[in-house]
Amino acid sequence: MTATYAPDPYSGACPSRQLLDRIGDKWTVLVLGVLAAGPRRYGEIARAIEGVSQKMLTQTLRHLERDGMLVRTVHATVPVRVDYELTDLGRSLSGPLAVLEAWAVEHIGVIEQARAAYDAPAGDGGAGPAGSAGDVRSGSRPSR
């Protein structure tokens, strides 16, 4: 089924929200990052991504295969060998995800400082929890 309308991720009915949810998942980002270097076996992917459980890695690989981002190839060997490789669609995300990863690495120090300042007690110059006096946030939708 293909969309017969212009996708609008700000619309609750738009399926692009599911895609954004998938792309924004930390395991998806990390799996795609590992596979950007080329085909990998399951164990290689698991070793490259510290902290991912077998269940989450399997689930993430299945979702990415379903979405057309990667291809799973089973080789008839003893023991059976399974490789995972990005498709052209999956590779098209490599650039944007590399930029996101670089941004995160470059700015994590500033983010940690902001978190520490926010979490500090109000008497220590911290901003305190969201919703405290003087906390004004815009609820406007970004312009497109």
C-alpha positions in Angstrom: 0.0 0.0 0.0 1.4 3.4 -0.9 0.4 6.8 0.3 -2.0 8.7 -1.9 -1.4 11.9 0.1 1.5 14.1 1.0 3.1 12.6 4.1 2.9 14.9 7.1 4.7 13.6 10.2 2.8 16.2 12.3 -0.4 14.4 11.5 -1.3 11.7 13.9 -2.5 9.4 11.1 0.7 9.7 9.0 2.7 6.4 8.8 5.9 8.4 8.6 5.6 8.7 12.4 6.3 5.0 12.7 9.3 5.4 10.4 10.6 8.3 12.5 10.1 6.2 15.6 12.1 3.4 14.1 15.0 5.6 12.8 15.1 7.5 16.2 15.5 4.2 18.2 19.0 3.9 19.6 19.4 0.3 18.6 18.4 1.1 15.0 20.9 4.0 14.9 23.7 1.7 16.2 22.9 -1.3 14.0 22.8 0.9 10.9 26.1 2.5 12.0 27.8 -0.9 12.3 26.4 -2.1 9.0 27.5 1.1 7.2 31.0 -0.4 7.2 29.8 -3.5 5.3 28.1 -6.8 5.8 28.3 -8.4 9.2 27.3 -11.6 10.9 25.0 -11.5 13.9 27.8 -12.1 16.4 29.9 -9.3 14.9 27.0 -6.9 15.3 26.3 -8.0 18.8 30.0 -7.5 19.8 30.2 -4.1 18.2 27.1 -2.8 20.1 27.9 -2.9 23.8 24.8 -3.5 26.0 22.4 -4.7 23.3 20.5 -7.8 24.4 20.0 -10.8 22.0 16.2 -10.1 22.0 16.6 -6.4 21.1 19.2 -7.0 18.5 17.1 -9.7 16.8 14.0 -7.5 17.0 15.9 -4.5 15.6 17.3 -6.6 12.7 13.9 -8.0 11.9 12.3 -4.6 11.9 15.0 -3.2 9.6 14.6 -6.1 7.3 10.9 -5.6 7.2 11.3 -1.9 6.4 13.7 -2.7 3.6 16.8 -1.2 5.3 18.8 -4.4 5.3 18.9 -7.8 3.7 19.5 -11.0 5.6 21.4 -13.6 3.6 21.5 -17.3 4.8 24.5 -19.3 3.4 24.0 -23.0 3.2 27.2 -24.0 5.1 27.8 -26.1 8.2 27.2 -24.3 10.5 24.8 -22.1 8.7 26.1 -18.6 8.2 23.8 -15.5 8.2 25.0 -12.1 7.0 23.3 -8.8 7.4 23.9 -6.0 4.9 22.4 -2.6 4.2 20.2 -2.1 1.2 20.5 1.0 -1.0 17.7 2.4 1.2 19.6 1.6 4.4 22.8 3.1 3.0 20.9 6.3 2.1 20.5 6.8 5.9 24.3 6.4 6.6 25.1 10.0 5.8 22.4 11.6 8.0 23.1 9.1 10.8 26.8 9.8 10.7 26.1 13.5 11.0 23.8 12.8 14.0 26.4 10.6 15.6 29.1 13.2 15.1 26.8 15.9 16.6 26.2 13.8 19.7 29.9 13.1 20.2 30.8 16.7 19.7 28.1 18.1 22.0 27.8 15.5 24.8 30.0 17.6 27.1 27.8 20.6 26.8 24.7 18.5 27.2 26.1 16.9 30.4 26.8 20.4 31.8 23.3 21.5 31.0 21.9 18.4 32.7 24.0 19.0 35.8 22.9 22.6 35.9 19.3 21.7 35.5 19.4 18.9 38.1 21.2 21.1 40.7 19.2 22.4 43.6 17.6 25.8 43.0 19.9 27.4 45.6 23.0 26.3 43.7 22.1 28.3 40.6 20.4 25.4 38.8 17.3 25.9 36.7 15.4 23.3 38.7 12.7 21.0 37.4 10.6 21.9 34.3 7.6 24.0 35.2 9.4 26.0 37.9 8.8 29.7 38.2 10.2 31.6 35.2 10.2 28.5 33.0 8.5 29.6 29.7 8.3 27.2 26.8 6.8 27.8 23.5 4.2 25.2 22.5 4.1 26.3 18.9 4.6 23.9 16.1 7.7 24.4 13.9 7.1 26.1 10.6 7.6 24.0 7.5 
